[in-house]
């Protein structure tokens, strides 16, 4: 083999290796982004699960300890927005 044939094969092999390495890096970056997105979603879902579990515990405590009047009062306050006549309600609109 002549030097030019070896050199052209060497350049082709290097280009192929460079292309494969570039493809692998781009794929890894995409997978990393997908992983971080999934972790963020998992964190949000865990927070939502915790919130729902707290609500469930409150409902269980209300059912076991409270009377029907307490359950009706809680439903009227939460679902219908009812308040007592001498009560002032403040709504936090800051979003925190």
Jmol script that loads the backbone (N, CA, C; Angstrom):
load data "model"
ATOM      1  N   UNK A   1       0.827  -1.175   0.000  1.00  0.00           N
ATOM      2  CA  UNK A   1       0.000   0.000   0.000  1.00  0.00           C
ATOM      3  C   UNK A   1       0.870   1.237   0.000  1.00  0.00           C
ATOM      4  N   UNK A   2       0.381   2.205  -0.687  1.00  0.00           N
ATOM      5  CA  UNK A   2       1.138   3.453  -0.736  1.00  0.00           C
ATOM      6  C   UNK A   2       0.731   4.341   0.438  1.00  0.00           C
ATOM      7  N   UNK A   3       1.523   5.369   0.654  1.00  0.00           N
ATOM      8  CA  UNK A   3       1.268   6.268   1.768  1.00  0.00           C
ATOM      9  C   UNK A   3      -0.052   7.004   1.593  1.00  0.00           C
ATOM     10  N   UNK A   4      -0.409   7.375   0.396  1.00  0.00           N
ATOM     11  CA  UNK A   4      -1.647   8.125   0.171  1.00  0.00           C
ATOM     12  C   UNK A   4      -2.863   7.241   0.439  1.00  0.00           C
ATOM     13  N   UNK A   5      -2.806   5.955   0.149  1.00  0.00           N
ATOM     14  CA  UNK A   5      -3.925   5.050   0.413  1.00  0.00           C
ATOM     15  C   UNK A   5      -4.099   4.862   1.919  1.00  0.00           C
ATOM     16  N   UNK A   6      -2.974   4.713   2.649  1.00  0.00           N
ATOM     17  CA  UNK A   6      -3.046   4.588   4.100  1.00  0.00           C
ATOM     18  C   UNK A   6      -3.590   5.881   4.723  1.00  0.00           C
ATOM     19  N   UNK A   7      -3.141   6.998   4.183  1.00  0.00           N
ATOM     20  CA  UNK A   7      -3.556   8.289   4.724  1.00  0.00           C
ATOM     21  C   UNK A   7      -5.052   8.507   4.490  1.00  0.00           C
ATOM     22  N   UNK A   8      -5.559   8.155   3.320  1.00  0.00           N
ATOM     23  CA  UNK A   8      -6.986   8.356   3.041  1.00  0.00           C
ATOM     24  C   UNK A   8      -7.838   7.418   3.903  1.00  0.00           C
ATOM     25  N   UNK A   9      -7.372   6.192   4.138  1.00  0.00           N
ATOM     26  CA  UNK A   9      -8.097   5.280   5.017  1.00  0.00           C
ATOM     27  C   UNK A   9      -8.079   5.798   6.454  1.00  0.00           C
ATOM     28  N   UNK A  10      -6.952   6.352   6.845  1.00  0.00           N
ATOM     29  CA  UNK A  10      -6.818   6.891   8.189  1.00  0.00           C
ATOM     30  C   UNK A  10      -7.762   8.080   8.389  1.00  0.00           C
ATOM     31  N   UNK A  11      -7.886   8.928   7.388  1.00  0.00           N
ATOM     32  CA  UNK A  11      -8.782  10.085   7.481  1.00  0.00           C
ATOM     33  C   UNK A  11     -10.233   9.618   7.551  1.00  0.00           C
ATOM     34  N   UNK A  12     -10.590   8.625   6.761  1.00  0.00           N
ATOM     35  CA  UNK A  12     -11.959   8.104   6.773  1.00  0.00           C
ATOM     36  C   UNK A  12     -12.281   7.490   8.131  1.00  0.00           C
ATOM     37  N   UNK A  13     -11.359   6.720   8.684  1.00  0.00           N
ATOM     38  CA  UNK A  13     -11.574   6.109   9.997  1.00  0.00           C
ATOM     39  C   UNK A  13     -11.718   7.191  11.060  1.00  0.00           C
ATOM     40  N   UNK A  14     -10.892   8.208  10.992  1.00  0.00           N
ATOM     41  CA  UNK A  14     -10.979   9.305  11.958  1.00  0.00           C
ATOM     42  C   UNK A  14     -12.307  10.041  11.846  1.00  0.00           C
ATOM     43  N   UNK A  15     -12.778  10.265  10.625  1.00  0.00           N
ATOM     44  CA  UNK A  15     -14.060  10.935  10.430  1.00  0.00           C
ATOM     45  C   UNK A  15     -15.210  10.094  10.983  1.00  0.00           C
ATOM     46  N   UNK A  16     -15.151   8.797  10.764  1.00  0.00           N
ATOM     47  CA  UNK A  16     -16.188   7.908  11.284  1.00  0.00           C
ATOM     48  C   UNK A  16     -16.175   7.921  12.813  1.00  0.00           C
ATOM     49  N   UNK A  17     -15.010   7.839  13.403  1.00  0.00           N
ATOM     50  CA  UNK A  17     -14.894   7.868  14.867  1.00  0.00           C
ATOM     51  C   UNK A  17     -15.388   9.214  15.399  1.00  0.00           C
ATOM     52  N   UNK A  18     -15.054  10.297  14.737  1.00  0.00           N
ATOM     53  CA  UNK A  18     -15.511  11.621  15.151  1.00  0.00           C
ATOM     54  C   UNK A  18     -17.032  11.722  15.069  1.00  0.00           C
ATOM     55  N   UNK A  19     -17.618  11.203  13.984  1.00  0.00           N
ATOM     56  CA  UNK A  19     -19.070  11.229  13.827  1.00  0.00           C
ATOM     57  C   UNK A  19     -19.745  10.404  14.920  1.00  0.00           C
ATOM     58  N   UNK A  20     -19.256   9.222  15.184  1.00  0.00           N
ATOM     59  CA  UNK A  20     -19.851   8.365  16.210  1.00  0.00           C
ATOM     60  C   UNK A  20     -19.725   9.016  17.587  1.00  0.00           C
ATOM     61  N   UNK A  21     -18.573   9.581  17.877  1.00  0.00           N
ATOM     62  CA  UNK A  21     -18.374  10.247  19.166  1.00  0.00           C
ATOM     63  C   UNK A  21     -19.309  11.449  19.303  1.00  0.00           C
ATOM     64  N   UNK A  22     -19.468  12.222  18.247  1.00  0.00           N
ATOM     65  CA  UNK A  22     -20.375  13.377  18.269  1.00  0.00           C
ATOM     66  C   UNK A  22     -21.811  12.922  18.497  1.00  0.00           C
ATOM     67  N   UNK A  23     -22.210  11.872  17.810  1.00  0.00           N
ATOM     68  CA  UNK A  23     -23.558  11.341  17.973  1.00  0.00           C
ATOM     69  C   UNK A  23     -23.788  10.878  19.414  1.00  0.00           C
ATOM     70  N   UNK A  24     -22.810  10.237  20.007  1.00  0.00           N
ATOM     71  CA  UNK A  24     -22.929   9.749  21.377  1.00  0.00           C
ATOM     72  C   UNK A  24     -23.053  10.916  22.359  1.00  0.00           C
ATOM     73  N   UNK A  25     -22.271  11.966  22.144  1.00  0.00           N
ATOM     74  CA  UNK A  25     -22.334  13.126  23.034  1.00  0.00           C
ATOM     75  C   UNK A  25     -23.702  13.795  22.940  1.00  0.00           C
ATOM     76  N   UNK A  26     -24.204  13.978  21.726  1.00  0.00           N
ATOM     77  CA  UNK A  26     -25.513  14.604  21.546  1.00  0.00           C
ATOM     78  C   UNK A  26     -26.606  13.741  22.178  1.00  0.00           C
ATOM     79  N   UNK A  27     -26.517  12.442  22.007  1.00  0.00           N
ATOM     80  CA  UNK A  27     -27.495  11.536  22.600  1.00  0.00           C
ATOM     81  C   UNK A  27     -27.433  11.595  24.122  1.00  0.00           C
ATOM     82  N   UNK A  28     -26.253  11.620  24.693  1.00  0.00           N
ATOM     83  CA  UNK A  28     -26.112  11.706  26.154  1.00  0.00           C
ATOM     84  C   UNK A  28     -26.679  13.014  26.694  1.00  0.00           C
ATOM     85  N   UNK A  29     -26.473  14.107  25.981  1.00  0.00           N
ATOM     86  CA  UNK A  29     -27.019  15.398  26.412  1.00  0.00           C
ATOM     87  C   UNK A  29     -28.547  15.338  26.408  1.00  0.00           C
ATOM     88  N   UNK A  30     -29.120  14.754  25.365  1.00  0.00           N
ATOM     89  CA  UNK A  30     -30.575  14.611  25.304  1.00  0.00           C
ATOM     90  C   UNK A  30     -31.109  13.746  26.424  1.00  0.00           C
ATOM     91  N   UNK A  31     -30.434  12.656  26.713  1.00  0.00           N
ATOM     92  CA  UNK A  31     -30.857  11.775  27.798  1.00  0.00           C
ATOM     93  C   UNK A  31     -30.734  12.457  29.157  1.00  0.00           C
ATOM     94  N   UNK A  32     -29.704  13.274  29.328  1.00  0.00           N
ATOM     95  CA  UNK A  32     -29.535  14.001  30.585  1.00  0.00           C
ATOM     96  C   UNK A  32     -30.670  14.994  30.786  1.00  0.00           C
ATOM     97  N   UNK A  33     -31.040  15.696  29.713  1.00  0.00           N
ATOM     98  CA  UNK A  33     -32.167  16.634  29.805  1.00  0.00           C
ATOM     99  C   UNK A  33     -33.454  15.894  30.156  1.00  0.00           C
ATOM    100  N   UNK A  34     -33.674  14.774  29.530  1.00  0.00           N
ATOM    101  CA  UNK A  34     -34.868  13.978  29.813  1.00  0.00           C
ATOM    102  C   UNK A  34     -34.872  13.496  31.260  1.00  0.00           C
ATOM    103  N   UNK A  35     -33.705  13.115  31.761  1.00  0.00           N
ATOM    104  CA  UNK A  35     -33.584  12.671  33.147  1.00  0.00           C
ATOM    105  C   UNK A  35     -33.909  13.800  34.113  1.00  0.00           C
ATOM    106  N   UNK A  36     -33.378  14.993  33.882  1.00  0.00           N
ATOM    107  CA  UNK A  36     -33.658  16.112  34.786  1.00  0.00           C
ATOM    108  C   UNK A  36     -35.134  16.508  34.734  1.00  0.00           C
ATOM    109  N   UNK A  37     -35.732  16.474  33.543  1.00  0.00           N
ATOM    110  CA  UNK A  37     -37.169  16.761  33.442  1.00  0.00           C
ATOM    111  C   UNK A  37     -37.977  15.732  34.232  1.00  0.00           C
ATOM    112  N   UNK A  38     -37.610  14.483  34.108  1.00  0.00           N
ATOM    113  CA  UNK A  38     -38.322  13.427  34.829  1.00  0.00           C
ATOM    114  C   UNK A  38     -38.142  13.567  36.337  1.00  0.00           C
ATOM    115  N   UNK A  39     -36.954  13.956  36.762  1.00  0.00           N
ATOM    116  CA  UNK A  39     -36.719  14.155  38.194  1.00  0.00           C
ATOM    117  C   UNK A  39     -37.544  15.326  38.723  1.00  0.00           C
ATOM    118  N   UNK A  40     -37.652  16.398  37.933  1.00  0.00           N
ATOM    119  CA  UNK A  40     -38.470  17.538  38.348  1.00  0.00           C
ATOM    120  C   UNK A  40     -39.943  17.141  38.446  1.00  0.00           C
ATOM    121  N   UNK A  41     -40.419  16.361  37.482  1.00  0.00           N
ATOM    122  CA  UNK A  41     -41.802  15.893  37.530  1.00  0.00           C
ATOM    123  C   UNK A  41     -42.024  15.000  38.743  1.00  0.00           C
ATOM    124  N   UNK A  42     -41.048  14.142  39.036  1.00  0.00           N
ATOM    125  CA  UNK A  42     -41.153  13.258  40.196  1.00  0.00           C
ATOM    126  C   UNK A  42     -41.225  14.054  41.485  1.00  0.00           C
ATOM    127  N   UNK A  43     -40.416  15.088  41.602  1.00  0.00           N
ATOM    128  CA  UNK A  43     -40.431  15.937  42.789  1.00  0.00           C
ATOM    129  C   UNK A  43     -41.785  16.611  42.949  1.00  0.00           C
ATOM    130  N   UNK A  44     -42.328  17.119  41.846  1.00  0.00           N
ATOM    131  CA  UNK A  44     -43.639  17.769  41.899  1.00  0.00           C
ATOM    132  C   UNK A  44     -44.727  16.764  42.281  1.00  0.00           C
ATOM    133  N   UNK A  45     -44.650  15.574  41.725  1.00  0.00           N
ATOM    134  CA  UNK A  45     -45.649  14.550  42.047  1.00  0.00           C
ATOM    135  C   UNK A  45     -45.544  14.091  43.498  1.00  0.00           C
ATOM    136  N   UNK A  46     -44.321  14.022  44.017  1.00  0.00           N
ATOM    137  CA  UNK A  46     -44.157  13.647  45.424  1.00  0.00           C
ATOM    138  C   UNK A  46     -44.753  14.708  46.336  1.00  0.00           C
ATOM    139  N   UNK A  47     -44.568  15.989  45.976  1.00  0.00           N
ATOM    140  CA  UNK A  47     -45.151  17.066  46.769  1.00  0.00           C
ATOM    141  C   UNK A  47     -46.674  16.999  46.714  1.00  0.00           C
ATOM    142  N   UNK A  48     -47.214  16.726  45.529  1.00  0.00           N
ATOM    143  CA  UNK A  48     -48.660  16.597  45.387  1.00  0.00           C
ATOM    144  C   UNK A  48     -49.185  15.403  46.181  1.00  0.00           C
ATOM    145  N   UNK A  49     -48.450  14.306  46.160  1.00  0.00           N
ATOM    146  CA  UNK A  49     -48.836  13.125  46.929  1.00  0.00           C
ATOM    147  C   UNK A  49     -48.859  13.438  48.421  1.00  0.00           C
ATOM    148  N   UNK A  50     -47.855  14.135  48.895  1.00  0.00           N
ATOM    149  CA  UNK A  50     -47.788  14.512  50.306  1.00  0.00           C
ATOM    150  C   UNK A  50     -48.990  15.372  50.682  1.00  0.00           C
ATOM    151  N   UNK A  51     -49.323  16.321  49.825  1.00  0.00           N
ATOM    152  CA  UNK A  51     -50.469  17.194  50.071  1.00  0.00           C
ATOM    153  C   UNK A  51     -51.767  16.392  50.127  1.00  0.00           C
ATOM    154  N   UNK A  52     -51.918  15.471  49.203  1.00  0.00           N
ATOM    155  CA  UNK A  52     -53.128  14.644  49.183  1.00  0.00           C
ATOM    156  C   UNK A  52     -53.201  13.727  50.407  1.00  0.00           C
ATOM    157  N   UNK A  53     -52.055  13.217  50.835  1.00  0.00           N
ATOM    158  CA  UNK A  53     -52.050  12.365  52.024  1.00  0.00           C
ATOM    159  C   UNK A  53     -52.431  13.160  53.271  1.00  0.00           C
ATOM    160  N   UNK A  54     -52.006  14.400  53.341  1.00  0.00           N
ATOM    161  CA  UNK A  54     -52.385  15.254  54.467  1.00  0.00           C
ATOM    162  C   UNK A  54     -53.893  15.492  54.454  1.00  0.00           C
ATOM    163  N   UNK A  55     -54.444  15.751  53.272  1.00  0.00           N
ATOM    164  CA  UNK A  55     -55.896  15.938  53.167  1.00  0.00           C
ATOM    165  C   UNK A  55     -56.649  14.679  53.596  1.00  0.00           C
ATOM    166  N   UNK A  56     -56.151  13.541  53.170  1.00  0.00           N
ATOM    167  CA  UNK A  56     -56.799  12.276  53.533  1.00  0.00           C
ATOM    168  C   UNK A  56     -56.778  12.079  55.043  1.00  0.00           C
ATOM    169  N   UNK A  57     -55.643  12.360  55.664  1.00  0.00           N
ATOM    170  CA  UNK A  57     -55.546  12.227  57.120  1.00  0.00           C
ATOM    171  C   UNK A  57     -56.509  13.179  57.825  1.00  0.00           C
ATOM    172  N   UNK A  58     -56.639  14.410  57.290  1.00  0.00           N
ATOM    173  CA  UNK A  58     -57.585  15.352  57.885  1.00  0.00           C
ATOM    174  C   UNK A  58     -59.009  14.825  57.774  1.00  0.00           C
ATOM    175  N   UNK A  59     -59.352  14.285  56.617  1.00  0.00           N
ATOM    176  CA  UNK A  59     -60.693  13.743  56.429  1.00  0.00           C
ATOM    177  C   UNK A  59     -60.942  12.539  57.335  1.00  0.00           C
ATOM    178  N   UNK A  60     -59.930  11.693  57.473  1.00  0.00           N
ATOM    179  CA  UNK A  60     -60.080  10.542  58.380  1.00  0.00           C
ATOM    180  C   UNK A  60     -60.294  11.008  59.811  1.00  0.00           C
ATOM    181  N   UNK A  61     -59.512  11.993  60.241  1.00  0.00           N
ATOM    182  CA  UNK A  61     -59.657  12.514  61.603  1.00  0.00           C
ATOM    183  C   UNK A  61     -61.018  13.159  61.785  1.00  0.00           C
ATOM    184  N   UNK A  62     -61.472  13.872  60.781  1.00  0.00           N
ATOM    185  CA  UNK A  62     -62.778  14.514  60.868  1.00  0.00           C
ATOM    186  C   UNK A  62     -63.889  13.483  60.942  1.00  0.00           C
ATOM    187  N   UNK A  63     -63.773  12.416  60.173  1.00  0.00           N
ATOM    188  CA  UNK A  63     -64.795  11.376  60.191  1.00  0.00           C
ATOM    189  C   UNK A  63     -64.803  10.602  61.500  1.00  0.00           C
ATOM    190  N   UNK A  64     -63.636  10.354  62.045  1.00  0.00           N
ATOM    191  CA  UNK A  64     -63.587   9.559  63.272  1.00  0.00           C
ATOM    192  C   UNK A  64     -63.940  10.387  64.507  1.00  0.00           C
ATOM    193  N   UNK A  65     -63.548  11.654  64.547  1.00  0.00           N
ATOM    194  CA  UNK A  65     -63.763  12.479  65.732  1.00  0.00           C
ATOM    195  C   UNK A  65     -65.006  13.354  65.644  1.00  0.00           C
ATOM    196  N   UNK A  66     -65.266  13.866  64.458  1.00  0.00           N
ATOM    197  CA  UNK A  66     -66.303  14.883  64.322  1.00  0.00           C
ATOM    198  C   UNK A  66     -67.702  14.324  64.194  1.00  0.00           C
ATOM    199  N   UNK A  67     -68.616  15.227  64.335  1.00  0.00           N
ATOM    200  CA  UNK A  67     -70.014  14.878  64.135  1.00  0.00           C
ATOM    201  C   UNK A  67     -70.389  15.239  62.712  1.00  0.00           C
ATOM    202  N   UNK A  68     -71.601  14.961  62.358  1.00  0.00           N
ATOM    203  CA  UNK A  68     -72.041  15.296  61.008  1.00  0.00           C
ATOM    204  C   UNK A  68     -72.067  16.805  60.792  1.00  0.00           C
ATOM    205  N   UNK A  69     -72.308  17.552  61.842  1.00  0.00           N
ATOM    206  CA  UNK A  69     -72.330  19.012  61.729  1.00  0.00           C
ATOM    207  C   UNK A  69     -70.948  19.543  61.337  1.00  0.00           C
ATOM    208  N   UNK A  70     -69.896  18.952  61.903  1.00  0.00           N
ATOM    209  CA  UNK A  70     -68.539  19.375  61.557  1.00  0.00           C
ATOM    210  C   UNK A  70     -68.237  19.088  60.083  1.00  0.00           C
ATOM    211  N   UNK A  71     -68.674  17.953  59.613  1.00  0.00           N
ATOM    212  CA  UNK A  71     -68.438  17.581  58.216  1.00  0.00           C
ATOM    213  C   UNK A  71     -69.198  18.525  57.294  1.00  0.00           C
ATOM    214  N   UNK A  72     -70.424  18.835  57.635  1.00  0.00           N
ATOM    215  CA  UNK A  72     -71.231  19.745  56.816  1.00  0.00           C
ATOM    216  C   UNK A  72     -70.624  21.143  56.826  1.00  0.00           C
ATOM    217  N   UNK A  73     -70.161  21.595  57.986  1.00  0.00           N
ATOM    218  CA  UNK A  73     -69.546  22.914  58.085  1.00  0.00           C
ATOM    219  C   UNK A  73     -68.284  22.995  57.235  1.00  0.00           C
ATOM    220  N   UNK A  74     -67.453  21.972  57.309  1.00  0.00           N
ATOM    221  CA  UNK A  74     -66.216  21.970  56.525  1.00  0.00           C
ATOM    222  C   UNK A  74     -66.522  21.982  55.031  1.00  0.00           C
ATOM    223  N   UNK A  75     -67.506  21.205  54.609  1.00  0.00           N
ATOM    224  CA  UNK A  75     -67.883  21.170  53.194  1.00  0.00           C
ATOM    225  C   UNK A  75     -68.430  22.523  52.752  1.00  0.00           C
ATOM    226  N   UNK A  76     -69.235  23.157  53.585  1.00  0.00           N
ATOM    227  CA  UNK A  76     -69.794  24.468  53.238  1.00  0.00           C
ATOM    228  C   UNK A  76     -68.698  25.511  53.123  1.00  0.00           C
ATOM    229  N   UNK A  77     -67.713  25.456  53.991  1.00  0.00           N
ATOM    230  CA  UNK A  77     -66.610  26.416  53.939  1.00  0.00           C
ATOM    231  C   UNK A  77     -65.725  26.197  52.710  1.00  0.00           C
ATOM    232  N   UNK A  78     -65.357  24.944  52.446  1.00  0.00           N
ATOM    233  CA  UNK A  78     -64.409  24.661  51.368  1.00  0.00           C
ATOM    234  C   UNK A  78     -65.053  24.733  49.987  1.00  0.00           C
ATOM    235  N   UNK A  79     -66.191  24.099  49.831  1.00  0.00           N
ATOM    236  CA  UNK A  79     -66.795  23.992  48.501  1.00  0.00           C
ATOM    237  C   UNK A  79     -67.633  25.204  48.125  1.00  0.00           C
ATOM    238  N   UNK A  80     -68.377  25.735  49.087  1.00  0.00           N
ATOM    239  CA  UNK A  80     -69.312  26.811  48.780  1.00  0.00           C
ATOM    240  C   UNK A  80     -68.810  28.187  49.199  1.00  0.00           C
ATOM    241  N   UNK A  81     -67.755  28.217  50.003  1.00  0.00           N
ATOM    242  CA  UNK A  81     -67.181  29.489  50.415  1.00  0.00           C
ATOM    243  C   UNK A  81     -67.986  30.202  51.490  1.00  0.00           C
ATOM    244  N   UNK A  82     -68.788  29.487  52.245  1.00  0.00           N
ATOM    245  CA  UNK A  82     -69.594  30.086  53.301  1.00  0.00           C
ATOM    246  C   UNK A  82     -68.716  30.472  54.476  1.00  0.00           C
ATOM    247  N   UNK A  83     -69.121  31.563  55.161  1.00  0.00           N
ATOM    248  CA  UNK A  83     -68.447  32.007  56.379  1.00  0.00           C
ATOM    249  C   UNK A  83     -69.506  32.452  57.377  1.00  0.00           C
ATOM    250  N   UNK A  84     -69.100  32.567  58.618  1.00  0.00           N
ATOM    251  CA  UNK A  84     -70.013  33.097  59.631  1.00  0.00           C
ATOM    252  C   UNK A  84     -70.192  34.596  59.417  1.00  0.00           C
ATOM    253  N   UNK A  85     -71.292  35.154  59.915  1.00  0.00           N
ATOM    254  CA  UNK A  85     -71.593  36.572  59.688  1.00  0.00           C
ATOM    255  C   UNK A  85     -70.577  37.500  60.361  1.00  0.00           C
ATOM    256  N   UNK A  86     -69.988  37.095  61.448  1.00  0.00           N
ATOM    257  CA  UNK A  86     -69.021  37.943  62.151  1.00  0.00           C
ATOM    258  C   UNK A  86     -67.571  37.583  61.787  1.00  0.00           C
ATOM    259  N   UNK A  87     -67.368  36.891  60.712  1.00  0.00           N
ATOM    260  CA  UNK A  87     -66.046  36.386  60.345  1.00  0.00           C
ATOM    261  C   UNK A  87     -65.509  37.148  59.127  1.00  0.00           C
ATOM    262  N   UNK A  88     -64.226  37.464  59.151  1.00  0.00           N
ATOM    263  CA  UNK A  88     -63.582  38.116  58.016  1.00  0.00           C
ATOM    264  C   UNK A  88     -62.623  37.116  57.377  1.00  0.00           C
ATOM    265  N   UNK A  89     -62.671  37.016  56.056  1.00  0.00           N
ATOM    266  CA  UNK A  89     -61.832  36.077  55.344  1.00  0.00           C
ATOM    267  C   UNK A  89     -60.855  36.856  54.474  1.00  0.00           C
ATOM    268  N   UNK A  90     -59.590  36.512  54.578  1.00  0.00           N
ATOM    269  CA  UNK A  90     -58.549  37.129  53.768  1.00  0.00           C
ATOM    270  C   UNK A  90     -58.011  36.068  52.812  1.00  0.00           C
ATOM    271  N   UNK A  91     -57.865  36.461  51.554  1.00  0.00           N
ATOM    272  CA  UNK A  91     -57.388  35.537  50.527  1.00  0.00           C
ATOM    273  C   UNK A  91     -55.993  35.975  50.110  1.00  0.00           C
ATOM    274  N   UNK A  92     -55.069  35.051  50.156  1.00  0.00           N
ATOM    275  CA  UNK A  92     -53.691  35.302  49.760  1.00  0.00           C
ATOM    276  C   UNK A  92     -53.585  35.142  48.250  1.00  0.00           C
ATOM    277  N   UNK A  93     -53.312  36.242  47.544  1.00  0.00           N
ATOM    278  CA  UNK A  93     -53.223  36.193  46.077  1.00  0.00           C
ATOM    279  C   UNK A  93     -51.786  36.274  45.592  1.00  0.00           C
ATOM    280  N   UNK A  94     -50.838  36.164  46.513  1.00  0.00           N
ATOM    281  CA  UNK A  94     -49.431  36.278  46.134  1.00  0.00           C
ATOM    282  C   UNK A  94     -48.943  35.056  45.371  1.00  0.00           C
ATOM    283  N   UNK A  95     -49.620  33.930  45.504  1.00  0.00           N
ATOM    284  CA  UNK A  95     -49.236  32.727  44.774  1.00  0.00           C
ATOM    285  C   UNK A  95     -48.212  31.882  45.491  1.00  0.00           C
ATOM    286  N   UNK A  96     -47.855  32.227  46.700  1.00  0.00           N
ATOM    287  CA  UNK A  96     -46.865  31.442  47.466  1.00  0.00           C
ATOM    288  C   UNK A  96     -47.535  30.396  48.254  1.00  0.00           C
TER     289      UNK A  96
END
end "model"
wireframe off; spacefill off
backbone 0.3
color backbone group
